[in-house]
Every structure is written in C-alpha cells, then in structure tokens.
Amino acid sequence: MMAAKPDLRARRRRQTTADLRAAAIDLVRARGFDKVTVEEICAAAGVAPRTFFNYFPNKESAIAAGPPELPEDVAEAFVAAGAAPYSTVCTELITLVATHLAGAPDRALVAAMIEIAASTPVVQAAMLAGFERGGREIAELVARRCELPVDGEIPVLMAALVLTTVRAGMARWAAAQPADGDSPMPFVLQAAATMRHIFES
C-alpha cells in the first residue's frame, strides 16, 4: 500500500495538470488570451484557484506544454545502459521522450496549443522556456551516459536534436487527420527516421 501511494499522487497530479491545461486552451482559443483569467480556468477545470499555482507559475505556462520530465527510474536506466554510438543514444532518447509525453495527448488540444503559441508571444516564450529546461535535463543524461562534460557540444547539440525531432513529429501529428491514428508516436518515430536518413545520406 505504501508503494502505491506515491504512484497514485503522481497520477492525480498528472490528471490535474491535464485538466487545467485543457481548460486553459479551450477558453483561450474561444475568447483570446487576454480575456481569460486564472480563476476562470480553475472554474472550468474544477480546481480551487489557490491550487493553480501549485502546478503552473502563470497563465501562459498552463497552455504551453514543454517536454516531459522523465521518471527518475527511467532516466537512471538510460544512463546505466552505458556507452553506445551517438546515433543509438539519440534514437533511444527520442523514443523515451515521446513515450513519456504527459498522458495521452489530445490531437485537437495539441493543435490548438501550437496555434495559440504562434499568435501569442508570451505563450510562445513559455513554451520555449519549457524546451530549454528539457534540453538541459536531456544534455545532462547524455553527458552522464557518454561520460562527457554536461556543457560540451555533443550533449547540448544532441539534446537540441532530440527535442527538435520530437517537436516536428508532434506538429505533424497535430496537423494530421484523425484517420491517421490517435498516437503521436508513429509520427515522432518517422521524424527520427528522417533525421537519421539526413545524416546518413
């Protein structure tokens, strides 16, 4: 029972995060960013306003989803796998990041988030900040696994390449037709395959 409680809390936190993000995106898309308040987002999500700031620092962060934080055990298993060709490390990271996207993303919500970010500078800035944070975390994992300086060119560039590939796959999935599938994973893996083809050709 004790082992299950942290997992239950984590699931509840993921669900509340998803509920707040969905409410924020729906309201902002319908009325515009400046005409939506944190209180209205909380009411739509069924969450007390004081709870909002336990999840997001501001309204724009509730809309802009960055890359997910990898669970500690997953990150440690990746590092423990040891040295491998950089192409292998990169492919594994792309798969890990795509696999651990928070929840099962809703295609329409992701498309709306991309649309809002493109037209709302503060949301775009929040999204970029999230990817910068994710890039630092991925670079650290690469550095640890490959025994390289964390601020060296290889970890930093590999992190940027991983996140760019995931973003490209997600964007293509968000713009695709529902008949093409509910999961973004095939699109991310296709982007990864294209990336490898570019470097191998």
N, C-alpha and C positions, 0 to 999 in steps of 0.2 A: 504493500500500500504506500509506504513512504517513497518508493522509487517512482510510483505513478503520479504523485502529486506535482512534482516539477513539470512533468510532461503535460499534465492537464492545465497547469498555469500557462505553459508556453502555447498550448492550443488556443486557450481563451484569449491570450494576448494577440495571437495572430488573427483570430476572428474579429476582435475589436478593432484592430488596425485595419483590416479589410473593410469592415462596416463603415468606419469613419472615412476611409478613402473613397469608397463607392458613393457615400452621401455627398462628400465634397465635390467629386467630379460631376455627379448628376446635377447638383444645384448650380455649380459654376457654369456648366455647359448650357443650362436653361436660362440663367439670368445674368451671367457675366461675373468675373472675379470680384470686382469692386462692390457688387451689390449683394454679396453673400457674407454672412457673419459666422464666426466660430460657433456662436450659440445656435444658429440655425442648422449648422452641420451636425452639432451634437443632438439636437432635437430629432433630426431625420434619422440619425443612427441609433437613437435610443440610449444615449450616453450622457451622463451629467457633464456640464461644461467644465467643471474642475478636473474631470478625468482627461479631457482632451490633451492637456499639456504634459501628461504622463506619457503620451505617445508621440506627439509632434510639437516642435518648438513654435510653429506658426501655421497659418492657413495654407500657405503655398507648399509647405512640406507635406501636408496631408494629401495633396494632389500628386506631387512629384515622387514617383517610386523609383528609387535607385536600385542597384544590385543588392541581392540579399546577403546577409551575414551568414557564412557557412557555419553549421553547428560545430562546436569545438571538437567533437569526436571525429567528424568528417574531415575537418582541417588537419587534425593530427595524423589521421590515417594517410592523407595525401602526402604530408611531409615525410612520414615514416616509410613510404614506398621507395624512397632513395633515388639515387641518380638515374637519369634516363635521358635520351635525346630530347633536346628542347622542343622538337615538334610533338613528341609524345606528352611532355609535361603540359604544353599549351592545349592540346586536344583534351586531355583529362580535365583541365581547369574549365574549359568551355562547357563540357558536359556537366561538371559539378555545379557551376553557377546556374546553368539552365535548369538542372534538376531541382535546385533548391529555391527557385523563384517562389515568393510567398504564396502559399495556397495554390489553387488552380485559377490562373488569371482569366478574367472575363475579356473576350476579344473586344467587345464594344467599349468597355471601360478603358482598356489599354489604348485603343484608337482615340478615344476622347481625351485621354491624358496627353497623348502626343500632340493632338490638335490644340489643346489649351496651352501647352508649353510653347508651341510655335508662335502663339499670338500674345502671350503674357510673359514679359521679361522676368518678373520675379519668380514665376513658376519654373521657367527655363533655368534660371540661376540656381534654384533649389535642386533641380534635377541634376545639373552639372556638379553641384557640391556633393550630392549623393554618390555620383560616379567617381569623383575624386577620392572620397573616403573609401569606396570599394576598391579603387585602384591601389591605394596604399596597402590595404589588407592583402590583396592578391600578390602584390610585389613582395610583401614580407613572406608569404608562403613559398613563393618561388625561390627567394633568397635562402630560406631555411632548407628547402629540399635540395637545392643545387649547390649549397654552401658558397653563396655569393654575397657580396655586400648588398644590403637592402636598398641602398640608393644607387646601385650600379645600373648601367644602361640596360643590361639584359632583363633583370626583374621588372624594371619600370616599363620598358617597351613591351615586354610580354603581357604585363597586366593591361596596358592600353589596348593591345591587340585582342586580348580575350574579351574585354568589355565592349570594344567596337564590334566584334563578331556577334556577340550576344545581342547587342542593340540592333544590329542590322537584321538578324533573324527575327527578333521580336517585332520590328517595324513591318517586315514583310508579312508576318503572320497577322498582325493587326489590320493590315490593308487587304488581306485575302478574303475570299468568300467563305461563308460557313461550311460549305460542302468540302472545303479543303481540310477540315479537321479542327477539333477543339483544342488540341495541344500545340503550344508553340515549339515543342522540342524538335519535330522534323524540320522546321524552318531554321532553327538555330544550328542543327547538325548540317543542314545543307549549306548554310553560311560558312561553317567551319570547313566543309569540304571544298568550297570555292576558295577560301583563304589558302588552304594547302595547295590547291591547283595553281594559284597565282605564284606561290613561292617555288613550286616545282617545275613550272613551265619556263 
